[in-house]
Structures are given as C-alpha cells and as structure tokens.
C-alpha cells in the first residue's frame, strides 16, 4: 500500500531527503503540466454533458434583453403595460426583461499531497478529480454569464478563456506553498460572492472551521465538495498493512487492519457529521463525492443547488439525499 521511508546512511533524514522532496515536487509539477490538456478536455466534456437540458438561471429581472410577456396584474403601474402587444388581445400584457446580474464565484481545488491518492477501488486520484470538477464548474458558470476566479490567485472574469487562465495559474503555482497546503488560502471576498471548495476535508474540523468562518462571517455563500476515495471510507484492506503520511516521513503498520475497521468507520462518519454541522451553521452546503463515481454526478448536484433558488445563485438548504437521488437518476 505504501513504500518504505527513504533514509540517509546515518539512519536519519538529512539533505538527501530534502533533495528527494524537491525533486518529487518537480516531478509532480511536470506531471500536472502533462496531464492538464487531458484534464481540460475531460472538464469540457463533462460540462457539455451536464449542460444538456439545463437552462441556467434565466429569469425576469433588471436587464436589456427581452425575456417574455406576461399578463398585467391588478395594482401594478400602468407604465409597465406593453400597449402594442396588448392591442392584439383582450388582456393587458407586461414586457419582462431577462435578469442580467452576474455573480462572482471563487473556486479552490485542493491539490496538496493528501489529494494524490488512488486506491484499487478507483481509477483516478482525488487531485485529478478535484481539478476536473473545478475546471468543469468554471466552464459552466462562465457559460451562464457568471464571473469566476481561482481563490486568492486570479481576478474574477466572465471571459470565455477563464478556464484556460485558471488551468495555467494552477500549473504556474503547482510547487508554491499556496498549493501545498490542505486548507484554502485566506482572501478578502466581497459580501454575497460565492465560494466553491473541492477537497477531501480530512484535516481536523477545528482547523477547517477556523479558516472558513472568516468567509462565512463576511456574508460569503459557500459550498463544500468533499472528494473521497472509496477505500478511505471503507478501509477494505486485510492482514498486515503499512500506512504512510502524504509526505512519506511517517509510517504505521497494522498487523490485522480488518480489526480496526469498525472503529475507523465510526470515526470517519463522526468527522463527516462534524463537517455537515459546520456547513449548516455557516448556512453553506456539503456534498460528498466518491472517486469511483462519474464526475458528472457532483457537478449536476452543484448546478441544481446553484440554479434552484428563485432569487438566483444562492445556496440551497435542500436535503443532500434528495439531490443525490435526482443526480443519479439524471446521470443514468
């Protein structure tokens, strides 16, 4: 399951270990660059698949583009009546325009070492899935007329090249301290902007809460997409098993790992329950996605939550179970 620790001849970590760490980061960055075109193509394909039958957030509101005619309601200002349309009917009609207020949404895909994990139960790493979901979300949001940005790294834009710019920024900063941490960076966001985070959220809940409550306190709407390898939730291993930290500098060996499974699953469920409670307290939402499932499922769920509010892109408090059921039905 994991490789032994690299050591110097003296039995302790030294310059050789640091060199290996730097070279490892370099290989990781090069690998990310090599995979990015493929990830961009996959993101575009998933975005196109999910976009079928979804009409964005088009609705009546302030704007310049004609939306629809509707019947005049008693008590409304007579200046709203479209007399030319009404002249051809026995009813009075009001001309409505399409709402054109764009929202700003910040995306953050976690590409820290803890996300570089893939078990025998999945075909993709958590990191690649986080990148694909973030890029596909950006593509769909830009298509809907929204402004998107990479949290603390790019400025909001509605340009159709926004997804490419985000991908390029991720590549440039692949080895920076900003991307090597499993918590989202601090950034000053405007009130009523949105924040979508793609991570495994396996860091201590108190650390996640401390980082995110600043955003929530400033009126930022948020959505957490927890990306989990199925093996991390079920612990499907048997016999003697070695576990290592993402950095590789610590290891632990379990003689009979199956004996730990019930307690492990209990603690994992408790961790997720704490995340859900935190998100609920913030007025945010939490969606769990397993990497052995199609990437279109969480993306569709996300769009349903974004599009479901009558007042625009606002975070819904609808049941995750209901959304998950609808998502699976659409995915089929």
C-alpha atoms as one frame of an Amber mdcrd trajectory, in Angstrom:
protein
   0.000   0.000   0.000   2.907   2.339   0.607   6.646   2.395   0.115   9.204
   2.481   2.958  10.710   5.751   4.058  13.863   6.951   2.359  16.731   7.393
   4.846  20.314   8.591   4.741  23.137   6.250   5.698  23.103   7.640   9.226
  19.545   6.462   9.744  18.040   9.946   9.934  16.684  12.375   7.391  19.170
  14.897   6.034  19.993  16.837   2.863  19.376  13.756   0.737  15.805  13.541
   1.984  15.286  17.245   1.262  16.657  16.781  -2.251  14.251  13.931  -2.817
  11.415  16.120  -1.602  12.299  18.920  -4.020  12.760  16.506  -6.923   9.439
  14.922  -6.031   7.728  18.309  -6.205   9.358  18.968  -9.565   8.158  15.638
 -10.962   4.714  16.364  -9.574   4.615  19.767 -11.292   5.780  18.303 -14.610
   3.186  15.546 -14.324   0.483  18.137 -13.694   1.558  20.097 -16.769   1.492
  16.926 -18.872  -1.987  15.968 -17.639  -3.570  19.426 -17.813  -4.643  19.279
 -21.510  -6.301  15.934 -20.860  -7.962  17.278 -17.700  -9.182  20.345 -19.593
 -10.692  18.144 -22.296 -12.377  15.964 -19.688 -13.726  19.035 -17.886 -15.130
  20.428 -21.149 -16.724  17.070 -21.992 -18.355  16.768 -18.571 -19.539  20.376
 -18.697 -21.142  19.778 -22.095 -22.831  16.606 -20.836 -24.234  18.255 -17.732
 -25.319  21.381 -19.618 -27.782  19.379 -21.719 -31.307  20.341 -20.656 -30.134
  22.933 -18.126 -31.113  26.484 -18.949 -29.000  28.359 -16.438 -30.573  30.975
 -14.240 -32.586  32.834 -16.892 -35.472  34.670 -15.237 -37.173  38.024 -15.207
 -35.299  40.948 -13.721 -33.339  44.122 -14.474 -31.620  43.987 -17.857 -31.821
  44.972 -21.518 -32.714  41.664 -23.203 -36.371  40.763 -23.820 -37.498  37.826
 -21.690 -41.234  37.264 -22.070 -44.719  38.752 -21.975 -46.941  38.106 -19.001
 -50.424  39.258 -18.101 -50.782  42.525 -16.234 -51.502  42.078 -12.522 -54.006
  44.270 -10.713 -52.267  47.010  -8.752 -49.177  47.231 -10.999 -48.058  50.526
 -12.506 -49.786  51.179 -15.822 -46.458  52.298 -17.289 -45.402  48.638 -17.319
 -48.074  47.709 -19.896 -46.886  46.961 -23.426 -49.744  48.589 -25.335 -48.701
  47.282 -28.760 -48.820  43.662 -27.557 -51.996  44.279 -25.560 -53.772  45.827
 -28.582 -53.925  42.420 -30.287 -55.560  40.710 -27.312 -58.360  41.076 -24.813
 -55.786  41.179 -21.983 -53.142  43.623 -20.906 -49.543  42.375 -21.115 -46.309
  43.431 -19.470 -42.962  43.080 -21.267 -40.373  41.490 -18.971 -36.612  41.647
 -19.464 -34.081  38.961 -18.634 -32.172  39.302 -15.388 -28.550  40.080 -16.176
 -26.959  40.483 -12.751 -23.771  38.414 -12.727 -22.490  36.751  -9.588 -18.863
  36.184  -8.667 -17.813  32.702  -7.626 -14.373  31.720  -6.362 -13.122  28.169
  -6.883 -10.483  26.305  -4.926  -9.336  22.793  -5.908  -7.166  21.147  -3.261
  -4.033  19.771  -4.965  -1.997  19.256  -1.807  -0.102  15.954  -1.285  -3.014
  14.437   0.651  -5.078  14.530  -2.553  -2.570  12.458  -4.521  -4.162   9.157
  -3.535  -5.819   6.448  -5.593  -6.753   3.030  -4.281  -7.556  -0.155  -6.196
 -11.243   0.824  -5.981 -10.874   3.904  -8.186  -9.301   4.875 -11.499  -8.413
   8.483 -10.654  -6.651  10.324  -7.863  -8.562  12.728  -5.675  -6.360  15.520
  -7.025  -7.297  14.895 -10.647 -10.975  14.692  -9.786 -10.794  17.964  -7.836
  -9.128  19.670 -10.807 -11.666  18.317 -13.286 -14.619  19.376 -11.141 -13.194
  22.853 -10.569 -12.466  23.394 -14.271 -15.839  21.997 -15.356 -17.630  24.197
 -12.805 -15.781  27.241 -14.107 -16.759  26.348 -17.675 -20.445  26.017 -16.828
 -20.517  29.178 -14.711 -18.892  31.243 -17.459 -21.393  29.860 -19.950 -24.117
  31.075 -17.601 -22.715  34.599 -17.622 -21.086  34.443 -14.195 -17.663  35.693
 -13.190 -15.243  33.093 -11.850 -11.832  33.208 -10.214  -9.305  30.908  -8.607
  -9.340  31.748  -4.913  -6.502  34.141  -3.967  -4.781  33.582  -7.323  -6.767
  35.167 -10.176  -9.173  38.081 -10.615 -12.860  37.398 -11.354 -13.703  37.288
 -15.055 -16.544  36.209 -17.325 -14.223  35.811 -20.306 -14.624  32.546 -22.191
 -10.893  31.958 -21.708 -11.360  31.964 -17.936 -10.993  28.185 -17.639  -7.711
  28.178 -19.571  -6.390  31.000 -17.408  -7.297  29.103 -14.254  -5.550  25.979
 -15.563  -2.433  27.975 -16.443  -2.378  29.557 -12.981  -2.623  26.149 -11.336
   0.342  24.937 -13.384   2.467  28.003 -12.590   1.782  27.700  -8.857   1.982
  23.899  -8.682   5.067  23.977  -6.419   4.162  27.034  -4.333   3.363  26.914
  -0.619  -0.132  28.115  -1.534  -0.978  24.833  -3.242   0.896  22.500  -0.899
  -1.478  23.169   1.991  -4.724  21.287   2.515  -6.630  24.352   3.729  -7.942
  27.091   1.408  -5.970  30.354   1.491  -7.205  33.475   3.226  -8.581  36.102
   0.857 -10.811  39.134   1.145 -14.059  38.389  -0.734 -16.970  40.726  -1.293
 -20.224  40.127   0.525 -22.677  37.885  -1.363 -19.961  36.360  -3.550 -19.770
  32.560  -3.699 -17.067  30.100  -2.739 -16.837  26.506  -4.014 -14.204  24.299
  -2.403 -13.112  20.894  -3.742 -11.126  18.878  -1.185 -11.148  15.721   0.901
 -11.570  17.895   4.030  -9.739  15.313   6.121  -7.868  17.974   8.094  -9.057
  18.451  11.701 -12.513  20.025  11.629 -11.489  22.769  14.059  -8.741  23.876
  11.628 -11.187  23.902   8.706 -13.704  25.847  10.795 -11.167  28.476  11.803
 -10.196  29.001   8.168 -13.720  29.193   6.772 -15.624  31.095   9.456 -13.993
  34.326   8.284 -15.600  33.891   4.878 -18.961  32.925   6.339 -18.863  35.867
   8.755 -18.421  38.258   5.825 -21.570  37.035   4.116 -19.863  34.786   1.561
 -22.008  31.858   0.401 -20.209  28.556   0.313 -20.379  25.015  -0.923 -18.081
  22.184   0.140 -17.494  19.299  -2.267 -15.806  16.523  -0.306 -13.857  14.217
  -2.646 -13.145  10.825  -1.115 -11.570   7.653  -2.431 -13.940   4.785  -1.526
 -11.101   2.967   0.283 -10.708   5.916   2.652 -14.258   5.478   3.827 -14.468
   1.676   3.976 -10.880   0.602   4.829 -11.167  -2.555   2.642  -7.708  -3.930
   3.477  -6.836  -7.197   5.201  -3.874  -8.542   7.113  -0.623  -6.690   7.692
  -0.856  -3.238   6.112   1.525  -0.287   6.084   0.264   3.292   6.084   2.397
   6.358   5.341   1.716  10.075   5.579   1.405  12.019   2.273   4.892  13.443
   2.783   6.281   9.949   3.402   8.139  10.929   6.585   5.956   8.858   8.929
   4.616   5.344   8.740   2.485   2.999  10.772   1.979  -0.767  10.371  -1.228
  -2.571  11.361  -0.907  -6.335  11.820  -4.629  -7.037  11.348  -6.124  -3.971
   9.784  -9.588  -5.537   9.483  -9.872  -5.474  13.279  -9.651  -1.679  13.136
 -12.375  -1.283  10.501 -15.459  -0.766  12.728 -13.761   1.881  14.890 -12.218
   3.546  11.843 -15.552   3.781  10.022 -17.169   5.170  13.154 -14.568   7.943
  13.426 -14.808   8.687   9.709 -18.587   9.083   9.961 -18.185  11.314  13.011
 -15.731  13.531  11.110 -18.202  13.947   8.239 -21.019  14.692  10.675 -18.904
  17.487  12.159 -18.296  18.876   8.676 -22.018  18.799   7.930 -22.820  20.540
  11.202 -20.210  23.223  10.482 -21.589  23.813   6.979 -25.132  24.019   8.341
 -24.083  26.585  10.944 -22.459  28.696   8.226 -25.532  28.406   6.020 -23.421
  26.518   3.483 -23.945  23.077   1.964 -21.873  19.907   1.845 -21.761  17.345
  -0.940 -19.750  14.120  -0.766 -18.369  12.580  -3.955 -16.540   9.260  -4.284
 -13.917   8.990  -6.997 -15.279   5.688  -8.275 -18.432   7.539  -9.383 -18.778
   9.671 -12.564 -17.627  13.278 -12.230 -20.905  14.445 -13.768 -22.822  13.468
 -10.619 -21.412  16.067  -8.198 -21.310  18.677 -10.959 -25.002  18.192 -11.679
 -25.825  18.319  -7.972 -23.861  21.540  -7.674 -25.725  23.134 -10.574 -29.067
  22.067  -9.145 -28.212  23.832  -5.912 -26.981  26.931  -7.720 -29.940  27.115
 -10.087 -32.665  26.038  -7.679 -33.213  29.325  -5.876 -35.802  31.689  -7.288
 -33.594  34.668  -6.470 -30.539  33.453  -8.368 -27.345  31.687  -7.394 -27.974
  31.262  -3.702 -27.027  28.292  -1.586 -29.946  25.954  -1.055 -30.612  24.146
   2.200 -32.370  21.258   0.468 -31.738  17.706   1.558 -28.488  16.206   0.276
 -30.246  12.854  -0.058 -32.880  14.314  -2.379 -30.255  15.996  -4.515 -28.167
  12.825  -4.637 -31.175  10.772  -5.775 -32.055  13.242  -8.523 -28.429  13.365
  -9.615 -28.144   9.592 -10.004 -31.378   9.499 -11.994 -30.120  12.182 -14.370
 -26.697  10.509 -14.662 -28.287   7.295 -15.882
